[in-house]
């Protein structure tokens, strides 16, 4: 499966980073570029449960392809969401169901730095994406 253009850009940037400090700065930078959600969109219906931080997710589909927007009250989580959204941009429902989240973050060199709670939260976000994509949300 080929990567969306933003995911390719993320992969290039993160693999060229020389260490965790540089990756952490990149993560913050990517998080700052997230498209903001309105205060009305940050509601209980759009909230992802299973995250320690507050996370809101909105999914929109055009034909077979999905586009997601997300927000969080935590800076690191915003960065992680940004690189996750880059990876899932334009995927079909079937492709979303097959995505290996742990492999993606390992490719970026971020897998070992994810605490269990952050990893669980990101898996909750992916599960919510899958639920939206399969009409189970």
C-alpha positions as MATLAB code, in Angstrom:
seq = 'XXXXXXXXXXXXXXXXXXXXXXXXXXXXXXXXXXXXXXXXXXXXXXXXXXXXXXXXXXXXXXXXXXXXXXXXXXXXXXXXXXXXXXXXXXXXXXXXXXXXXXXXXXXXXXXXXXXXXXXXXXXXXXXXXXXXXXXXX';
ca = [
       0.000    0.000    0.000;
       1.508    3.327   -1.026;
       1.625    6.191    1.437;
      -0.347    9.429    1.088;
       1.863   12.444    0.258;
       1.713   13.896    3.799;
       2.619   10.510    5.257;
       5.630   10.334    2.924;
       6.652   13.811    4.113;
       6.291   12.734    7.754;
       8.280    9.571    7.170;
      11.089   11.490    5.475;
      11.222   14.169    8.190;
      11.115   11.771   11.133;
      13.597    9.245    9.731;
      16.067   12.042    8.997;
      15.833   13.310   12.588;
      19.021   12.498   14.475;
      17.442   11.508   17.768;
      14.495   11.688   20.112;
      14.906   15.419   20.868;
      14.689   16.291   17.186;
      11.710   13.959   16.725;
       9.983   15.559   19.724;
      10.446   19.027   18.181;
       9.102   17.710   14.867;
       6.113   16.242   16.678;
       5.315   19.623   18.247;
       5.698   21.308   14.857;
       3.330   18.821   13.190;
       0.833   19.288   16.012;
       0.835   23.051   15.495;
      -0.193   22.475   11.880;
      -3.351   20.522   12.737;
      -6.467   22.124   11.314;
      -8.339   23.525   14.303;
     -11.750   22.235   15.295;
     -14.367   24.758   16.339;
     -15.530   24.826   19.943;
     -18.870   23.455   18.710;
     -17.061   20.465   17.143;
     -15.254   19.721   20.420;
     -18.325   18.110   21.909;
     -19.125   14.833   23.636;
     -20.340   13.203   20.403;
     -16.935   13.725   18.758;
     -14.882   12.875   21.854;
     -12.716    9.758   21.686;
     -12.985    7.703   24.847;
      -9.973    5.690   25.980;
      -7.511    8.578   25.856;
      -6.041   10.143   28.998;
      -6.017   13.517   27.255;
      -9.115   14.940   25.688;
      -9.283   14.061   21.982;
     -12.004   14.898   19.496;
     -12.293   13.302   16.062;
     -14.424   14.128   13.049;
     -14.546   11.893   10.000;
     -15.852   12.892    6.582;
     -16.012   10.690    3.544;
     -16.130   11.528   -0.107;
     -17.076    8.499   -2.102;
     -14.888    5.726   -0.795;
     -12.175    7.871    0.774;
     -11.958    9.258    4.302;
     -10.656   12.510    5.677;
     -10.323   13.039    9.402;
      -9.822   16.089   11.553;
      -8.824   15.920   15.196;
      -7.923   18.046   18.182;
      -6.486   17.478   21.635;
      -5.761   19.514   24.730;
      -2.248   17.991   24.936;
       0.649   19.181   22.730;
       2.336   15.793   22.294;
      -0.979   14.142   21.473;
      -1.695   16.840   18.855;
       1.604   15.938   17.182;
       0.855   12.220   17.306;
      -2.612   12.875   15.898;
      -1.102   14.953   13.084;
       1.173   12.126   11.921;
      -1.664    9.622   12.315;
      -3.974   11.815   10.224;
      -1.233   12.146    7.594;
      -1.089    8.342    7.393;
      -4.852    7.767    7.068;
      -5.614   10.682    4.733;
      -7.683    9.475    1.785;
      -7.787    5.812    2.796;
     -10.822    3.691    2.049;
     -12.736    1.924    4.815;
     -11.037   -1.364    3.882;
      -7.575    0.248    4.034;
      -8.361    1.776    7.445;
      -9.274   -1.673    8.750;
      -5.875   -3.026    7.654;
      -3.690   -0.190    8.969;
      -0.985   -1.309   11.400;
      -0.684    1.625   13.781;
       2.290    0.245   15.715;
       4.229   -0.354   12.493;
       3.567    3.234   11.347;
       4.874    4.763   14.562;
       7.851    2.366   14.523;
       8.667    3.506   10.960;
       8.661    7.100   12.195;
      11.033    6.176   15.016;
       8.388    7.046   17.600;
       7.235    3.584   18.664;
       9.665    3.124   21.524;
       8.895    6.559   22.949;
       5.144    6.003   23.188;
       4.053    5.335   26.745;
       1.450    2.591   27.170;
      -1.235    5.216   27.885;
      -0.390    7.211   24.723;
      -0.290    4.017   22.673;
      -3.680    2.972   24.073;
      -5.079    6.417   23.301;
      -3.864    6.300   19.704;
      -5.373    2.843   19.305;
      -8.666    4.269   20.638;
      -8.482    7.001   17.971;
      -7.880    4.411   15.238;
     -10.752    2.279   16.565;
     -13.020    5.342   16.414;
     -11.890    5.986   12.808;
     -12.686    2.386   11.935;
     -16.084    2.620   13.639;
     -16.911    5.748   11.647;
     -15.714    4.109    8.427;
     -17.846    1.022    8.962;
     -20.921    2.913   10.140;
     -20.679    1.563   13.698;
     -20.077    4.901   15.441;
];
